[in-house]
């Protein structure tokens, strides 16, 4: 706790500063935010990692925007650091990316290219992306670092309410990525390469008054680079989503399915054989929001991500650059579950008692979709299938409170994993029956 207090000093300086975001006469505006977080993990479900980890992380973002008519110039510098990690804790580029210009782009409004009442815009350079449900492409906000991309993005909107987003980008590969450099918070410019490409887009259209239908396609192409062997993923992803947004005293729902096909090498070895891919994912939830001061919402959820099976095509679903927190659990040192080889129904309760406070809690019993593949993102596997399919029960909760409205926010996350038969009996399962995780964070807007 003394170490946490020490690292809070620069954060509290930011929190006490006056708001520096201002729109100047010449069109220049400046803004930023900082977040400091303390995390502690007791117990472990991920293979090969210790069961006692604590980490202090600090993320600072400084942004500048210059606007002149329909054109915007945007630059955003991220500085993500972490302290307290030891060799072998699994600390990596998800926690550390020091002094990185994640965003540096030019954007322009192109006017009604599709006819009267339509809109179009283009964005070129380095930028972050949040597309569709964010299950394939997202700028993960819980994680201490984010996903950046270099390329072009086009947004279209018709007068009839249809929208589309099209991209051709090179995902940024965070550097340095060796453990020693990460633990020392060393800096190096992230790289992009034509050996890792992503292109495609989403199109959405309102159906009736409250329902939206969305169709998506993305292609990921990956090849080896010097010093960075890969599995040469060549993946086509086709998605369909139907969604009705939550509203007071009404039912809401979301259903999304993603089909994944293509090819992948069986390992990162150059001579490894190539396999066909046939994987899929589905998410469904139905909720109801009650009127009243607490604004409660109760929802029933279901997630299924396929796993690999013996023989035939490669079946493990790949979530690409998707977020984790909204559907599952926090990233970072916890990261026990994700969209791979998992079958899980769930119950979720959410409340928003006022502008300054929101909270949720959920419960997920979890099974393996394939008993012979590694469970979710734990790396725990029983190739014989004899350890069964039940992974355990996950209880997850979050509370956020604006201590100073729109200035300083407190966030608490707590998780409890009660291991099932598989996570206790699989050959490489870490010892212990339960896993507990707690994080406390302060965020400041300035």
N, C-alpha and C positions, 0 to 999 in steps of 0.2 A: 504493500500500500504506500510505503514511502516513495518507491520508484514511480508509482502512478501519480502521486502528488507532484513530484518533480517534473514529470512530463506535462502536467496540467498547466504549468506556468505560462508557456507561450500561448496555449489555447485561451486561457483567461484574459491574456492581453488582447487577443483578437475579439473576444466577447465583450470587452469593455470599450472597444474603440467605437467612435461614431460611425454611422452608416456611410461607407464611401461610394456606394453605387449612386451615380448621378448621370443625368443626361445632359451633356454639354451642348453649347450652341453649335459647335462644329460637328455634332453627331456622335461624339465619343462617349461611351459609358463603360464604367468599371464595376466589377463585383467580385465576390469571392465567398468561400465558405471553408470552414475547418471542422474536423471531427476527431476527437480523441476517444479511444475505446479500450477498455480492459476486458479481456476474455479469460475464462478459466474452464478447463476441461478435466473432469474426474472420471476415469474409466475410458475405455476405447472399444470401438467396433471395427475400426479400419486396420487391416493387416499390416504388420511391420512397423507400427507407430507406438510410442509410449502412451501410457494411460494417465499421465499427469502433466498437462501442458498449461502454461499461462502466458499471455502475450499482451503487450501494450502496443497499440498502433495509432499513428497520427496521419491523417490525410488532409492536405491543404490544396485548395483549388483557387487559382486566380484567373479571372476572365476579363477580356477587353473586346468591345464591339464598336466598330465605326460604321455608321449608316449614312448613306447619301442616296436619296431617292429610292429606287428599287433594289439597290445593291448594298450588301452587308459584308464587311470584313470581320472575321471572328478569330480570336486566338485564345486558347485556354491551356494553362500550365498546371499539371498535376504533380504533387509531391507526396508520395505514399511511402511511409517508413514504419518499421516495427522493431521493438526491443523485447528481449527476454527469451527469444527462441534459442534452442540449442540444436546442435547437429543431430540429425535423425528425427526431428520433430515434424518434418514435412512442411516446414515454412518455405514458401517459394514466391513466384511472381504474382500470385494471388494476393500477397500481403505487401510486397515491396516493389515499387517502380519509382525511382527517385528522379526528380526534376525532369519531367517528360512533357513535351508539347503535344498532348493527346489530340487537341483540336487546333487546326490552323486552316481555315477554308474561306472561300468566297461563295456567297449565295446571292441569287438574283431572282426577283419576281418577274415572270415572263408575260403576265397579263392573261387575257382570255383566249388562249391558244385553241381551245376546244369549242369556241363559240361564246355568245353573249351569256354572262353569268358564270362562266367557268374560271378556274384559276390554274396557274402552272408556275412552278419554281424549280430551280436547279441549284445544286450545291456541289462544289468541286474542292478537293483537298483532303485534309485529315479531319475526321469527325467521329463522334459516337453515334450509335444507332439503337433505337427501340422500335421494332417493327411487329405489327400484329399483336399476338398474345405474348410476345417476348420469350416464347418457349424455344425458339430456334436462334433468334438474333436479339441481343439485349446489351445494354450497358448496366451491368449488375451494380446496384447501389449499396447493398449490404457489404459486399466484398471491399477490401481496402483499396484495390486497384480496379480498373475498369477495362472493357474491351474497346479498342480503337481500330479504325479502318481508314484506308486511303483509297480514294477513287471518286466516283460521281454518284449522286442521288438525284432523282427527278420525282417530284410530287405533282399529282394532277387531281383536280376536283371538278366535276361536272355541275351544271346548273340543276340537275335532277337529284343531286345528293350522292352520286357515286364518287369514290376516291381510289387512287392508286399510288403506290410508291414503288419505284424501280431503282435497282442498284447494280453497279459493277464496282467491286472493291477488292482490295488486297488487305486482309486482316493483319494488323500489326502484331509482331512477335516480340513480346516484352524481353528486354535485355537490361543487365546481364541476368542469366538464368541458372548459373551454378550456385550451389548452396553457400559456399564461402562468401561470395559477393553479395548474395541476398542478405545473409545474416549481418554483414557489415554495412548494409544500406548503401552500396556503391551505385554510381550512376553510369548509364550508357544509353545512347539513343536507341529506341525501339526500331526494329527493321520491318520492312515490308518487301515482298518478293512475288514475282509471277509464279513461283513454285507453290504459292498458296493463294487461290483465287476463290471469290464468292460472287455469284450474280443471280439475279432473279427479281421477284417482287410480289406484292400483295395487291389485290383489287377487292374493294368492299362496296356493298350497296345496301341501303336500307330496304327492308321488306316490311311493309305496314308501318305502324307508328313507333314501335319500340324494338324491333328485331333487326339485326344486321347480319348479313351473310358475307363471308370473306373467303376468297380463294387465293392460295399462294403456291409459288414454285421457287425453289432455290437449288442451285447447283454448287457443290463444293468440290474443288479440284486441288489435290495436294500431291507434291512430289518431294523427293529427298533434296536436301541442300547440304553443302559441305559442313560436317560436324553436327548435322541434325537429321538423323535417319527417321523416317516416318513409315506409316503403313500404306502410303500412297492411296489415300481415300479418294474415290471418284463417286460422289453420292448425289443422287437426284432426290429431292424432297418435295412431295406434293401434299398440300394441306387444305382442309375445308373446315370452317368454323361457323357456327351459328351462335348468336349471343343476344340476350335481352338484359339490359343494364338494370341493376337494383333500383327500386323506387319504393317509397313508403306505401305500406298496405298492399303490396303486389308481389306476385311470384316473379323471380328472375331465373335465368339459366344460362349456361354456356356448355357447348359441346364442340370439341375439336378432335379431329383425327389427322394423323400425319403418316403417310406411307413413304418408306425410304428404300431406294433400290440403287444398284450400281455395282462397284467392285471395290475390294480392299485386299491388301496383302495379309497373309496369315500371321506375320510378324514384321518387325522393322528390318529384318535381314534382307539384303539386296536380292538374294536368290530365293526368298520365300515365295511359295506359290500364291497365286491370286485367286480370290474367292468371289463368287457372286454374292450380293447383299439383298436380303429380303427381310426388312425389319419394319416395325410399326409402333405407333403410340396413340393412345386415346385418353382424353380428359373429359369428364362430365361433372357438372354440379347443378343442383337445383336449390334455390334459396328463397327465403321470405323475410321481408323487412317489416317490423312493426312500427307504428307511429308512437310518439312519446319522447320525453326528454333524453332517454338513453339511446334512442335510435338502434335498437338491437336487430341483428340479422342472424338467422340460423340457416345453415346450408348443409346438404349432404353431398359428398364428393366421391369421385372414383378416378383413379389413375392406373393405367396399365402401359408399361414399356416393355417390349419384347426382349428376351434374352437369347443367347446362342444355344443351339442344341447340336447333338451329335449328327454328323452327316448333313448333306444338303447344303443350302445357302447359309451364309453368315447372318445370324438373326439378332445380334445385339444392337438395340437402338442407340443412335448417336445424337445427342441434343445440340451438337455444334457449338454455338456461342450463346446458348439460352441461359436465362436466369434460373436460380434455384429457390430463392427465399419465398416467393409468392405462393408456390404450390407445396413446397416441402420444408426444409429446415435452413438455418443460417449456413452460409459458406464459411470459409476460413478454417479455423482449427477444428470445427465440428464436422460439417460436410459429410454426414453419415449416409444420407440418402439423396438420390437424384433420379433422372429419367433414364434408367437402364435396368433391365431385368427386375422389375418390381410390379407387384399387383397390390393395390392398397385402396380400400374404401376409407371414408373418413367423415367426421362431424366437425363443423367449425361454428364458433360463436364469435360475432364481432359487435362492438359497441363504439359509438361516437357521442359521448355525453355533451360535448361542446366543441368549439373551435380549437381549444387548447389540448384536448385529450382524446386519444383513441386507443383501443386495445382489442386483442383477439386471443382466442385459445382454440386449439384443435387436437384431435386424437385420431391416429391412424394405426390400425393393425396392419402388418405388412407380411406379404408372402413373396417368394421368388416366382417369377413367371416361368423360368426354366431352372430346375433343380441342379443342373450340372454346370451352370455358368456362375460367375461371381455376382454376389448380391449388390445391386445398385452401385454406389461408388465406394464400397468398403474394401474391395479387393479380396474379400473372404469367399472361398470356393471349395466345393467338394466335387471333384470331377466324377466320382462314382455315383453321386446322387443320394447316398445313404443317409445324409444328415437332414433330409426332409426339406420342406419348403417354407415353414413358418419362421420368419426372421425376428418378430417381436412386436412390441407396442411402442409407438412414439407419441409423446405428449409435448406440445409446443405452445408457447405463449409469448406475446409481445405487448408492451405498454410504451406509448410515446406521449410526452407532455411538454408543451411549450412553456418553459419557465418564464421567458419574456416573449410575448407573441411575435412571431416572425423573426426573432433574433436568436434565442438560445433554446434548444430543445434537448430534453433528457429522453433516452431510450433504454429500456430494459428488455432483454431476451432471455428466456429460460427454456430448457429442454430436458426431457427425461426419456431415456430409451431403456425399456425393460427387454432384455435379450430373450428371444425365443430359442427353440431347440436348435435351429440352424446356426445362429450366431454364437451358440455355446459349444456346439459339438463338431462343427466343420474343422478339418485338419489344421488350418492356419488361423482359426479364430482367436483373437486376443482373450486372455483370461478375464474373469469377472462377469457378473450377471447384469449389472446396470451401468448406464453411462449418464453422467450429469454434466450439463453445460450452462454457464451463466455469463452474460455480458452486460456491461453498463457503458453507455456512451453519452457524450455531450457534443452537440453540434451547434455551430454558430454561423449565422449569415452576416456578411458584412460587405 
